[in-house]
Every structure is written in C-alpha cells, then in structure tokens.
Amino acid sequence: MAIVKVIEVIASSNSSFDDAVRSAVKEVSATVENIDSVYVKDFKVHVKDGEITSYGAICKVAFRVARGEHQTN
C-alpha cells in the first residue's frame, strides 16, 4: 500500500500565478522526491499604489513516501 504525504507551501512570483506555482514545485522538488500532484488551495496578490506587485499561490503538494530498506517485523 502506498502512503501519500501532503505539505502546504506558499510561493510567490513577480510575473504571474503560473510562475508562482512552478516556483513552488521547483523548490519542493529540491528536497522532496516522488511528487504526484499539486492542489492550488488559494491565490493572492500584493498591491502597492493600485498596482499588483507580486502573485502568490498557496499549494498543497502530495508525494509518495518511500518505504525504508530496513523494516522490523
């Protein structure tokens, strides 16, 4: 049976929501293996002087947990 773990991350970009989500996947991939999917929970923008300054994405990243080689019975 496969075990799937989910972590929540917040990523941002100065250019787009798409870039923010891609940034989340890239950063999580640096330390987590076996990523299966990303659920985008929410979007947000930061605004200054009536202009959007950055885009944010709150993401739930799901990945399969690898079983250890040494198991006790």
PDB file of N, CA, C and O in Angstrom:
ATOM      1  N   MET A   1       0.842  -1.172   0.000  1.00  0.00           N
ATOM      2  CA  MET A   1       0.000   0.000   0.000  1.00  0.00           C
ATOM      3  C   MET A   1       0.893   1.244   0.000  1.00  0.00           C
ATOM      4  O   MET A   1       1.846   1.335   0.774  1.00  0.00           O
ATOM      5  N   ALA A   2       0.579   2.173  -0.855  1.00  0.00           N
ATOM      6  CA  ALA A   2       1.343   3.414  -0.934  1.00  0.00           C
ATOM      7  C   ALA A   2       0.835   4.413   0.103  1.00  0.00           C
ATOM      8  O   ALA A   2      -0.368   4.522   0.343  1.00  0.00           O
ATOM      9  N   ILE A   3       1.756   5.128   0.702  1.00  0.00           N
ATOM     10  CA  ILE A   3       1.422   6.195   1.635  1.00  0.00           C
ATOM     11  C   ILE A   3       1.740   7.518   0.940  1.00  0.00           C
ATOM     12  O   ILE A   3       2.813   7.684   0.360  1.00  0.00           O
ATOM     13  N   VAL A   4       0.800   8.448   1.004  1.00  0.00           N
ATOM     14  CA  VAL A   4       0.990   9.756   0.398  1.00  0.00           C
ATOM     15  C   VAL A   4       0.975  10.804   1.505  1.00  0.00           C
ATOM     16  O   VAL A   4       0.089  10.813   2.359  1.00  0.00           O
ATOM     17  N   LYS A   5       1.963  11.679   1.476  1.00  0.00           N
ATOM     18  CA  LYS A   5       2.065  12.762   2.445  1.00  0.00           C
ATOM     19  C   LYS A   5       1.763  14.065   1.721  1.00  0.00           C
ATOM     20  O   LYS A   5       2.073  14.210   0.538  1.00  0.00           O
ATOM     21  N   VAL A   6       1.159  15.014   2.432  1.00  0.00           N
ATOM     22  CA  VAL A   6       0.823  16.309   1.845  1.00  0.00           C
ATOM     23  C   VAL A   6       1.438  17.410   2.700  1.00  0.00           C
ATOM     24  O   VAL A   6       1.290  17.425   3.922  1.00  0.00           O
ATOM     25  N   ILE A   7       2.134  18.334   2.031  1.00  0.00           N
ATOM     26  CA  ILE A   7       2.658  19.510   2.724  1.00  0.00           C
ATOM     27  C   ILE A   7       2.077  20.758   2.060  1.00  0.00           C
ATOM     28  O   ILE A   7       1.754  20.751   0.873  1.00  0.00           O
ATOM     29  N   GLU A   8       1.953  21.803   2.829  1.00  0.00           N
ATOM     30  CA  GLU A   8       1.429  23.051   2.291  1.00  0.00           C
ATOM     31  C   GLU A   8       2.565  24.066   2.194  1.00  0.00           C
ATOM     32  O   GLU A   8       3.327  24.260   3.140  1.00  0.00           O
ATOM     33  N   VAL A   9       2.661  24.703   1.038  1.00  0.00           N
ATOM     34  CA  VAL A   9       3.704  25.703   0.816  1.00  0.00           C
ATOM     35  C   VAL A   9       3.085  26.961   0.214  1.00  0.00           C
ATOM     36  O   VAL A   9       2.026  26.915  -0.413  1.00  0.00           O
ATOM     37  N   ILE A  10       3.763  28.070   0.416  1.00  0.00           N
ATOM     38  CA  ILE A  10       3.352  29.342  -0.178  1.00  0.00           C
ATOM     39  C   ILE A  10       4.489  29.805  -1.071  1.00  0.00           C
ATOM     40  O   ILE A  10       5.634  29.903  -0.630  1.00  0.00           O
ATOM     41  N   ALA A  11       4.171  30.088  -2.321  1.00  0.00           N
ATOM     42  CA  ALA A  11       5.192  30.539  -3.278  1.00  0.00           C
ATOM     43  C   ALA A  11       4.745  31.847  -3.906  1.00  0.00           C
ATOM     44  O   ALA A  11       3.554  32.147  -3.975  1.00  0.00           O
ATOM     45  N   SER A  12       5.714  32.613  -4.359  1.00  0.00           N
ATOM     46  CA  SER A  12       5.371  33.894  -4.982  1.00  0.00           C
ATOM     47  C   SER A  12       6.187  34.131  -6.240  1.00  0.00           C
ATOM     48  O   SER A  12       7.214  33.496  -6.478  1.00  0.00           O
ATOM     49  N   SER A  13       5.694  35.068  -7.035  1.00  0.00           N
ATOM     50  CA  SER A  13       6.362  35.444  -8.275  1.00  0.00           C
ATOM     51  C   SER A  13       6.049  36.910  -8.563  1.00  0.00           C
ATOM     52  O   SER A  13       4.997  37.417  -8.173  1.00  0.00           O
ATOM     53  N   ASN A  14       6.943  37.563  -9.227  1.00  0.00           N
ATOM     54  CA  ASN A  14       6.690  38.945  -9.640  1.00  0.00           C
ATOM     55  C   ASN A  14       5.965  39.030 -10.971  1.00  0.00           C
ATOM     56  O   ASN A  14       5.553  40.112 -11.389  1.00  0.00           O
ATOM     57  N   SER A  15       5.801  37.854 -11.663  1.00  0.00           N
ATOM     58  CA  SER A  15       5.230  37.910 -13.008  1.00  0.00           C
ATOM     59  C   SER A  15       3.844  37.287 -13.182  1.00  0.00           C
ATOM     60  O   SER A  15       3.036  37.817 -13.945  1.00  0.00           O
ATOM     61  N   SER A  16       3.540  36.159 -12.487  1.00  0.00           N
ATOM     62  CA  SER A  16       2.239  35.517 -12.733  1.00  0.00           C
ATOM     63  C   SER A  16       1.927  34.438 -11.700  1.00  0.00           C
ATOM     64  O   SER A  16       2.809  33.990 -10.967  1.00  0.00           O
ATOM     65  N   PHE A  17       0.655  34.027 -11.653  1.00  0.00           N
ATOM     66  CA  PHE A  17       0.256  32.910 -10.803  1.00  0.00           C
ATOM     67  C   PHE A  17       0.912  31.617 -11.279  1.00  0.00           C
ATOM     68  O   PHE A  17       1.375  30.808 -10.475  1.00  0.00           O
ATOM     69  N   ASP A  18       0.943  31.436 -12.587  1.00  0.00           N
ATOM     70  CA  ASP A  18       1.557  30.242 -13.162  1.00  0.00           C
ATOM     71  C   ASP A  18       3.011  30.116 -12.714  1.00  0.00           C
ATOM     72  O   ASP A  18       3.461  29.034 -12.339  1.00  0.00           O
ATOM     73  N   ASP A  19       3.723  31.200 -12.755  1.00  0.00           N
ATOM     74  CA  ASP A  19       5.124  31.196 -12.337  1.00  0.00           C
ATOM     75  C   ASP A  19       5.256  30.907 -10.837  1.00  0.00           C
ATOM     76  O   ASP A  19       6.213  30.257 -10.416  1.00  0.00           O
ATOM     77  N   ALA A  20       4.314  31.381 -10.037  1.00  0.00           N
ATOM     78  CA  ALA A  20       4.339  31.113  -8.597  1.00  0.00           C
ATOM     79  C   ALA A  20       4.161  29.615  -8.325  1.00  0.00           C
ATOM     80  O   ALA A  20       4.860  29.051  -7.484  1.00  0.00           O
ATOM     81  N   VAL A  21       3.228  28.971  -9.034  1.00  0.00           N
ATOM     82  CA  VAL A  21       3.010  27.531  -8.846  1.00  0.00           C
ATOM     83  C   VAL A  21       4.237  26.752  -9.311  1.00  0.00           C
ATOM     84  O   VAL A  21       4.673  25.821  -8.634  1.00  0.00           O
ATOM     85  N   ARG A  22       4.790  27.123 -10.449  1.00  0.00           N
ATOM     86  CA  ARG A  22       6.005  26.456 -10.941  1.00  0.00           C
ATOM     87  C   ARG A  22       7.158  26.617  -9.948  1.00  0.00           C
ATOM     88  O   ARG A  22       7.950  25.694  -9.756  1.00  0.00           O
ATOM     89  N   SER A  23       7.249  27.774  -9.329  1.00  0.00           N
ATOM     90  CA  SER A  23       8.278  28.018  -8.321  1.00  0.00           C
ATOM     91  C   SER A  23       8.079  27.103  -7.109  1.00  0.00           C
ATOM     92  O   SER A  23       9.048  26.586  -6.553  1.00  0.00           O
ATOM     93  N   ALA A  24       6.829  26.907  -6.705  1.00  0.00           N
ATOM     94  CA  ALA A  24       6.537  26.000  -5.581  1.00  0.00           C
ATOM     95  C   ALA A  24       7.011  24.594  -5.896  1.00  0.00           C
ATOM     96  O   ALA A  24       7.665  23.958  -5.070  1.00  0.00           O
ATOM     97  N   VAL A  25       6.687  24.106  -7.081  1.00  0.00           N
ATOM     98  CA  VAL A  25       7.085  22.750  -7.479  1.00  0.00           C
ATOM     99  C   VAL A  25       8.605  22.635  -7.543  1.00  0.00           C
ATOM    100  O   VAL A  25       9.173  21.647  -7.077  1.00  0.00           O
ATOM    101  N   LYS A  26       9.258  23.628  -8.111  1.00  0.00           N
ATOM    102  CA  LYS A  26      10.719  23.592  -8.230  1.00  0.00           C
ATOM    103  C   LYS A  26      11.391  23.569  -6.862  1.00  0.00           C
ATOM    104  O   LYS A  26      12.315  22.788  -6.637  1.00  0.00           O
ATOM    105  N   GLU A  27      10.934  24.420  -5.951  1.00  0.00           N
ATOM    106  CA  GLU A  27      11.541  24.485  -4.620  1.00  0.00           C
ATOM    107  C   GLU A  27      11.305  23.206  -3.823  1.00  0.00           C
ATOM    108  O   GLU A  27      12.227  22.697  -3.186  1.00  0.00           O
ATOM    109  N   VAL A  28      10.083  22.685  -3.852  1.00  0.00           N
ATOM    110  CA  VAL A  28       9.793  21.458  -3.109  1.00  0.00           C
ATOM    111  C   VAL A  28      10.572  20.288  -3.715  1.00  0.00           C
ATOM    112  O   VAL A  28      11.062  19.427  -2.984  1.00  0.00           O
ATOM    113  N   SER A  29      10.688  20.254  -5.031  1.00  0.00           N
ATOM    114  CA  SER A  29      11.422  19.176  -5.711  1.00  0.00           C
ATOM    115  C   SER A  29      12.887  19.109  -5.306  1.00  0.00           C
ATOM    116  O   SER A  29      13.523  18.064  -5.445  1.00  0.00           O
ATOM    117  N   ALA A  30      13.429  20.215  -4.805  1.00  0.00           N
ATOM    118  CA  ALA A  30      14.833  20.233  -4.395  1.00  0.00           C
ATOM    119  C   ALA A  30      15.075  19.338  -3.180  1.00  0.00           C
ATOM    120  O   ALA A  30      16.194  18.865  -2.979  1.00  0.00           O
ATOM    121  N   THR A  31      14.040  19.098  -2.364  1.00  0.00           N
ATOM    122  CA  THR A  31      14.226  18.297  -1.151  1.00  0.00           C
ATOM    123  C   THR A  31      13.244  17.137  -1.017  1.00  0.00           C
ATOM    124  O   THR A  31      13.397  16.306  -0.121  1.00  0.00           O
ATOM    125  N   VAL A  32      12.247  17.065  -1.882  1.00  0.00           N
ATOM    126  CA  VAL A  32      11.230  16.018  -1.789  1.00  0.00           C
ATOM    127  C   VAL A  32      11.178  15.248  -3.096  1.00  0.00           C
ATOM    128  O   VAL A  32      11.147  15.835  -4.177  1.00  0.00           O
ATOM    129  N   GLU A  33      11.169  13.920  -2.985  1.00  0.00           N
ATOM    130  CA  GLU A  33      11.050  13.072  -4.173  1.00  0.00           C
ATOM    131  C   GLU A  33       9.631  12.551  -4.308  1.00  0.00           C
ATOM    132  O   GLU A  33       8.834  12.656  -3.376  1.00  0.00           O
ATOM    133  N   ASN A  34       9.317  11.993  -5.461  1.00  0.00           N
ATOM    134  CA  ASN A  34       8.054  11.305  -5.728  1.00  0.00           C
ATOM    135  C   ASN A  34       6.827  12.213  -5.640  1.00  0.00           C
ATOM    136  O   ASN A  34       5.779  11.786  -5.156  1.00  0.00           O
ATOM    137  N   ILE A  35       6.947  13.457  -6.100  1.00  0.00           N
ATOM    138  CA  ILE A  35       5.790  14.349  -6.105  1.00  0.00           C
ATOM    139  C   ILE A  35       4.784  13.817  -7.120  1.00  0.00           C
ATOM    140  O   ILE A  35       5.115  13.557  -8.277  1.00  0.00           O
ATOM    141  N   ASP A  36       3.533  13.663  -6.648  1.00  0.00           N
ATOM    142  CA  ASP A  36       2.458  13.167  -7.509  1.00  0.00           C
ATOM    143  C   ASP A  36       1.574  14.281  -8.052  1.00  0.00           C
ATOM    144  O   ASP A  36       1.188  14.261  -9.221  1.00  0.00           O
ATOM    145  N   SER A  37       1.252  15.259  -7.194  1.00  0.00           N
ATOM    146  CA  SER A  37       0.321  16.294  -7.624  1.00  0.00           C
ATOM    147  C   SER A  37       0.458  17.540  -6.757  1.00  0.00           C
ATOM    148  O   SER A  37       1.035  17.519  -5.670  1.00  0.00           O
ATOM    149  N   VAL A  38      -0.096  18.621  -7.286  1.00  0.00           N
ATOM    150  CA  VAL A  38      -0.148  19.879  -6.551  1.00  0.00           C
ATOM    151  C   VAL A  38      -1.573  20.408  -6.644  1.00  0.00           C
ATOM    152  O   VAL A  38      -2.111  20.598  -7.735  1.00  0.00           O
ATOM    153  N   TYR A  39      -2.169  20.640  -5.488  1.00  0.00           N
ATOM    154  CA  TYR A  39      -3.503  21.239  -5.406  1.00  0.00           C
ATOM    155  C   TYR A  39      -3.309  22.697  -5.033  1.00  0.00           C
ATOM    156  O   TYR A  39      -2.731  23.001  -3.989  1.00  0.00           O
ATOM    157  N   VAL A  40      -3.788  23.605  -5.880  1.00  0.00           N
ATOM    158  CA  VAL A  40      -3.664  25.023  -5.578  1.00  0.00           C
ATOM    159  C   VAL A  40      -4.861  25.411  -4.711  1.00  0.00           C
ATOM    160  O   VAL A  40      -6.000  25.462  -5.175  1.00  0.00           O
ATOM    161  N   LYS A  41      -4.571  25.677  -3.460  1.00  0.00           N
ATOM    162  CA  LYS A  41      -5.601  25.968  -2.463  1.00  0.00           C
ATOM    163  C   LYS A  41      -6.144  27.391  -2.606  1.00  0.00           C
ATOM    164  O   LYS A  41      -7.344  27.627  -2.463  1.00  0.00           O
ATOM    165  N   ASP A  42      -5.246  28.330  -2.890  1.00  0.00           N
ATOM    166  CA  ASP A  42      -5.679  29.721  -2.954  1.00  0.00           C
ATOM    167  C   ASP A  42      -4.663  30.554  -3.732  1.00  0.00           C
ATOM    168  O   ASP A  42      -3.489  30.197  -3.832  1.00  0.00           O
ATOM    169  N   PHE A  43      -5.134  31.656  -4.271  1.00  0.00           N
ATOM    170  CA  PHE A  43      -4.286  32.635  -4.933  1.00  0.00           C
ATOM    171  C   PHE A  43      -4.396  33.957  -4.189  1.00  0.00           C
ATOM    172  O   PHE A  43      -5.413  34.242  -3.557  1.00  0.00           O
ATOM    173  N   LYS A  44      -3.343  34.760  -4.267  1.00  0.00           N
ATOM    174  CA  LYS A  44      -3.402  36.105  -3.706  1.00  0.00           C
ATOM    175  C   LYS A  44      -2.438  36.993  -4.466  1.00  0.00           C
ATOM    176  O   LYS A  44      -1.518  36.507  -5.123  1.00  0.00           O
ATOM    177  N   VAL A  45      -2.653  38.300  -4.373  1.00  0.00           N
ATOM    178  CA  VAL A  45      -1.717  39.269  -4.950  1.00  0.00           C
ATOM    179  C   VAL A  45      -1.396  40.311  -3.896  1.00  0.00           C
ATOM    180  O   VAL A  45      -2.194  40.583  -2.999  1.00  0.00           O
ATOM    181  N   HIS A  46      -0.215  40.885  -4.022  1.00  0.00           N
ATOM    182  CA  HIS A  46       0.154  42.034  -3.200  1.00  0.00           C
ATOM    183  C   HIS A  46       0.009  43.270  -4.083  1.00  0.00           C
ATOM    184  O   HIS A  46       0.366  43.257  -5.261  1.00  0.00           O
ATOM    185  N   VAL A  47      -0.518  44.329  -3.491  1.00  0.00           N
ATOM    186  CA  VAL A  47      -0.798  45.549  -4.258  1.00  0.00           C
ATOM    187  C   VAL A  47      -0.107  46.742  -3.595  1.00  0.00           C
ATOM    188  O   VAL A  47      -0.108  46.878  -2.372  1.00  0.00           O
ATOM    189  N   LYS A  48       0.479  47.599  -4.427  1.00  0.00           N
ATOM    190  CA  LYS A  48       1.075  48.839  -3.936  1.00  0.00           C
ATOM    191  C   LYS A  48       0.710  49.953  -4.909  1.00  0.00           C
ATOM    192  O   LYS A  48       0.912  49.828  -6.117  1.00  0.00           O
ATOM    193  N   ASP A  49       0.182  51.019  -4.381  1.00  0.00           N
ATOM    194  CA  ASP A  49      -0.208  52.179  -5.196  1.00  0.00           C
ATOM    195  C   ASP A  49      -1.141  51.783  -6.343  1.00  0.00           C
ATOM    196  O   ASP A  49      -1.030  52.300  -7.454  1.00  0.00           O
ATOM    197  N   GLY A  50      -2.056  50.864  -6.058  1.00  0.00           N
ATOM    198  CA  GLY A  50      -3.036  50.457  -7.060  1.00  0.00           C
ATOM    199  C   GLY A  50      -2.519  49.496  -8.122  1.00  0.00           C
ATOM    200  O   GLY A  50      -3.233  49.203  -9.081  1.00  0.00           O
ATOM    201  N   GLU A  51      -1.310  49.008  -7.974  1.00  0.00           N
ATOM    202  CA  GLU A  51      -0.714  48.095  -8.953  1.00  0.00           C
ATOM    203  C   GLU A  51      -0.324  46.782  -8.279  1.00  0.00           C
ATOM    204  O   GLU A  51       0.101  46.776  -7.124  1.00  0.00           O
ATOM    205  N   ILE A  52      -0.468  45.684  -8.993  1.00  0.00           N
ATOM    206  CA  ILE A  52      -0.050  44.374  -8.472  1.00  0.00           C
ATOM    207  C   ILE A  52       1.471  44.322  -8.470  1.00  0.00           C
ATOM    208  O   ILE A  52       2.122  44.572  -9.484  1.00  0.00           O
ATOM    209  N   THR A  53       2.022  43.989  -7.300  1.00  0.00           N
ATOM    210  CA  THR A  53       3.482  43.904  -7.186  1.00  0.00           C
ATOM    211  C   THR A  53       3.985  42.466  -7.171  1.00  0.00           C
ATOM    212  O   THR A  53       5.119  42.207  -7.574  1.00  0.00           O
ATOM    213  N   SER A  54       3.152  41.517  -6.709  1.00  0.00           N
ATOM    214  CA  SER A  54       3.549  40.102  -6.754  1.00  0.00           C
ATOM    215  C   SER A  54       2.326  39.212  -6.674  1.00  0.00           C
ATOM    216  O   SER A  54       1.271  39.604  -6.176  1.00  0.00           O
ATOM    217  N   TYR A  55       2.501  38.006  -7.178  1.00  0.00           N
ATOM    218  CA  TYR A  55       1.451  36.994  -7.219  1.00  0.00           C
ATOM    219  C   TYR A  55       1.833  35.863  -6.272  1.00  0.00           C
ATOM    220  O   TYR A  55       2.992  35.451  -6.228  1.00  0.00           O
ATOM    221  N   GLY A  56       0.866  35.366  -5.520  1.00  0.00           N
ATOM    222  CA  GLY A  56       1.149  34.274  -4.596  1.00  0.00           C
ATOM    223  C   GLY A  56       0.216  33.097  -4.808  1.00  0.00           C
ATOM    224  O   GLY A  56      -0.926  33.265  -5.234  1.00  0.00           O
ATOM    225  N   ALA A  57       0.707  31.912  -4.509  1.00  0.00           N
ATOM    226  CA  ALA A  57      -0.093  30.696  -4.609  1.00  0.00           C
ATOM    227  C   ALA A  57       0.145  29.863  -3.350  1.00  0.00           C
ATOM    228  O   ALA A  57       1.285  29.597  -2.970  1.00  0.00           O
ATOM    229  N   ILE A  58      -0.946  29.460  -2.717  1.00  0.00           N
ATOM    230  CA  ILE A  58      -0.865  28.548  -1.582  1.00  0.00           C
ATOM    231  C   ILE A  58      -1.160  27.163  -2.132  1.00  0.00           C
ATOM    232  O   ILE A  58      -2.255  26.904  -2.632  1.00  0.00           O
ATOM    233  N   CYS A  59      -0.174  26.274  -2.037  1.00  0.00           N
ATOM    234  CA  CYS A  59      -0.244  24.970  -2.698  1.00  0.00           C
ATOM    235  C   CYS A  59      -0.129  23.818  -1.703  1.00  0.00           C
ATOM    236  O   CYS A  59       0.625  23.892  -0.733  1.00  0.00           O
ATOM    237  N   LYS A  60      -0.881  22.761  -1.956  1.00  0.00           N
ATOM    238  CA  LYS A  60      -0.732  21.517  -1.207  1.00  0.00           C
ATOM    239  C   LYS A  60      -0.032  20.536  -2.146  1.00  0.00           C
ATOM    240  O   LYS A  60      -0.567  20.173  -3.194  1.00  0.00           O
ATOM    241  N   VAL A  61       1.163  20.118  -1.758  1.00  0.00           N
ATOM    242  CA  VAL A  61       1.978  19.234  -2.582  1.00  0.00           C
ATOM    243  C   VAL A  61       1.890  17.819  -2.022  1.00  0.00           C
ATOM    244  O   VAL A  61       2.210  17.582  -0.857  1.00  0.00           O
ATOM    245  N   ALA A  62       1.449  16.873  -2.867  1.00  0.00           N
ATOM    246  CA  ALA A  62       1.305  15.477  -2.447  1.00  0.00           C
ATOM    247  C   ALA A  62       2.440  14.650  -3.041  1.00  0.00           C
ATOM    248  O   ALA A  62       2.773  14.776  -4.219  1.00  0.00           O
ATOM    249  N   PHE A  63       3.031  13.792  -2.189  1.00  0.00           N
ATOM    250  CA  PHE A  63       4.107  12.933  -2.666  1.00  0.00           C
ATOM    251  C   PHE A  63       4.049  11.582  -1.967  1.00  0.00           C
ATOM    252  O   PHE A  63       3.612  11.471  -0.822  1.00  0.00           O
ATOM    253  N   ARG A  64       4.504  10.551  -2.692  1.00  0.00           N
ATOM    254  CA  ARG A  64       4.540   9.193  -2.145  1.00  0.00           C
ATOM    255  C   ARG A  64       5.720   9.049  -1.193  1.00  0.00           C
ATOM    256  O   ARG A  64       6.827   9.503  -1.484  1.00  0.00           O
ATOM    257  N   VAL A  65       5.473   8.421  -0.068  1.00  0.00           N
ATOM    258  CA  VAL A  65       6.523   8.175   0.913  1.00  0.00           C
ATOM    259  C   VAL A  65       7.192   6.837   0.579  1.00  0.00           C
ATOM    260  O   VAL A  65       6.533   5.800   0.504  1.00  0.00           O
ATOM    261  N   ALA A  66       8.489   6.883   0.383  1.00  0.00           N
ATOM    262  CA  ALA A  66       9.243   5.663   0.060  1.00  0.00           C
ATOM    263  C   ALA A  66       9.415   4.827   1.323  1.00  0.00           C
ATOM    264  O   ALA A  66       9.683   5.361   2.399  1.00  0.00           O
ATOM    265  N   ARG A  67       9.262   3.537   1.187  1.00  0.00           N
ATOM    266  CA  ARG A  67       9.482   2.631   2.329  1.00  0.00           C
ATOM    267  C   ARG A  67      10.969   2.446   2.534  1.00  0.00           C
ATOM    268  O   ARG A  67      11.733   2.381   1.571  1.00  0.00           O
ATOM    269  N   GLY A  68      11.384   2.361   3.792  1.00  0.00           N
ATOM    270  CA  GLY A  68      12.788   2.159   4.114  1.00  0.00           C
ATOM    271  C   GLY A  68      13.229   0.753   3.763  1.00  0.00           C
ATOM    272  O   GLY A  68      12.414  -0.167   3.703  1.00  0.00           O
ATOM    273  N   GLU A  69      14.510   0.592   3.534  1.00  0.00           N
ATOM    274  CA  GLU A  69      15.061  -0.729   3.207  1.00  0.00           C
ATOM    275  C   GLU A  69      15.080  -1.641   4.414  1.00  0.00           C
ATOM    276  O   GLU A  69      14.964  -2.859   4.278  1.00  0.00           O
ATOM    277  N   HIS A  70      15.227  -1.062   5.596  1.00  0.00           N
ATOM    278  CA  HIS A  70      15.318  -1.861   6.819  1.00  0.00           C
ATOM    279  C   HIS A  70      14.003  -1.795   7.561  1.00  0.00           C
ATOM    280  O   HIS A  70      13.656  -0.756   8.123  1.00  0.00           O
ATOM    281  N   GLN A  71      13.270  -2.889   7.568  1.00  0.00           N
ATOM    282  CA  GLN A  71      11.986  -2.936   8.251  1.00  0.00           C
ATOM    283  C   GLN A  71      12.047  -3.977   9.345  1.00  0.00           C
ATOM    284  O   GLN A  71      12.682  -5.021   9.191  1.00  0.00           O
ATOM    285  N   THR A  72      11.384  -3.690  10.450  1.00  0.00           N
ATOM    286  CA  THR A  72      11.310  -4.668  11.543  1.00  0.00           C
ATOM    287  C   THR A  72       9.958  -5.334  11.491  1.00  0.00           C
ATOM    288  O   THR A  72       8.950  -4.702  11.175  1.00  0.00           O
ATOM    289  N   ASN A  73       9.944  -6.621  11.804  1.00  0.00           N
ATOM    290  CA  ASN A  73       8.676  -7.366  11.792  1.00  0.00           C
ATOM    291  C   ASN A  73       8.101  -7.489  13.173  1.00  0.00           C
ATOM    292  O   ASN A  73       7.038  -8.084  13.348  1.00  0.00           O
TER     293      ASN A  73
END
